[in-house]
């Protein structure tokens, strides 16, 4: 096989790992609360600014900045749920989506107001590693491993704890669970906090690879939604697999054409998948 | 409502005769063309068909028109209809499988969102022709300004009034047709509507194509008026959300709601631009977002919807 193609495929899988975390977060929130957070990528953006500020401006060690980023974005997720989503829980779904779209503008505008439109970089770079005949970026590899660990932790939490079981149950049947003694409002809060935490984790992994600027959400936000829908909204495993599929499509598309065309191909694939399997690739 | 609309149309058509300053005319033209796009969006939005991809149709129409003029020399008088036709064809290509396969609600919104992004990225990728992110300008033709559709503000004013009036007329015409009632039934329950003999896919297709066409017309004329095209402001998620916000703020359930929404958003943008300037870059989207959330929380039927409820509240029923 052409080593460049192989490299593109490996990079695509690594890219899929980065997509996987926000996809899991969005799917969790959608599956439990039944609301699409249109501003999810902007939550990641806030997390990236948080790490950047603490590391380069406040002089914190990188690990401490990462550790602080998670609760900050989780808190933001809680705030979003309490202030915007909760009053609209009984409104038509589209109103809820639009409201979170408004939050998208708020976060973007806020970031522009505070940090300006400059591209901010952490300035952390690891040398690429040579594996066989191909080169793999060290930061990407670490991000990929961290994404897998994050996904594993989430799975463990959902599978083996009481709250996790309640979350899965409420995603399965919203009407019956309250009768079984589970307070849905508490579960919504927990899911929103976890959704925010996953956005924060994604921010930590992205900020070492990309420069952060107020519009960065627009560059990976739409693709995240596409992946979620491709895997089936609310379907965690489907979304997880679709993230890697989309990563490989984009990366190999960049190998055959250029980066922009690869995104066009990825979006077109998404639309075709929607027509072939309207409930997602991995719908039961 | 149609009487208010006719009075507004006559007043708007007569307004330039008063010799108003160019700045006012500029705002008026921008408002009317946005109002046309917003009206187009609300035509389907009010029936629960919420599209986040109207930017795609606007982008296709505007760039088709500009490219036909720059590369082939086809007059925008033909280029605008050609662009709108292409946008409507794209809408058909997107909407037909969606409706046949019952892609609704969140899924429909996200599929249309993807369509908007495809058009935006395609425009950027085809930068040899479109100028990519830097945008493009239609070639100026000072000696042949009529064929090039390049008028001064007065000339364009009447074009904008006519286009806006056409959009309102379409709304009025649809409101009087059986289709409006069929679509209202569909938005409540598709299966029940189908069971009483409503052709669900056909009705939804019709409203979607008209909606895409009107939005595309507004966008193409707007690009021609400004003589500047940019992928960020004509396609993609940004413009699509702005359309939705404008229609929602004004009130997407009444004929003049989107027009009021356009006036409101443009007045807001201008106020923010003039008062903040470039000193507080980012303040505008911030205020915009806060207002959007507040509108959805407290005025879900928009400005016009709020007034209507006040006026008709004492009466029994509707």
Interface residues (C-beta under 8 A of the other chain):
Chain A: X30 X36 X84 X87 X88 X91 X92 X93 X94 X95 X97 X98 X99 X101 X102 X103 X104 X105 X106 X107 X108 X109 X110 X111 X112 X113 X114 X116 X117 X214 X218 X221 X222 X225 X226 X228 X229 X233 X258 X260 X261 X263 X264 X267 X268 X270 X271 X274 X275 X278
Chain B: X48 X50 X94 X97 X98 X101 X102 X103 X105 X106 X107 X109 X110 X111 X113 X114 X115 X117 X118 X121 X122 X124 X125 X236 X237 X238 X241 X244 X245 X248 X280 X281 X282 X283 X284 X285 X286 X287 X288 X289 X290 X291 X292 X293 X296 X297 X300
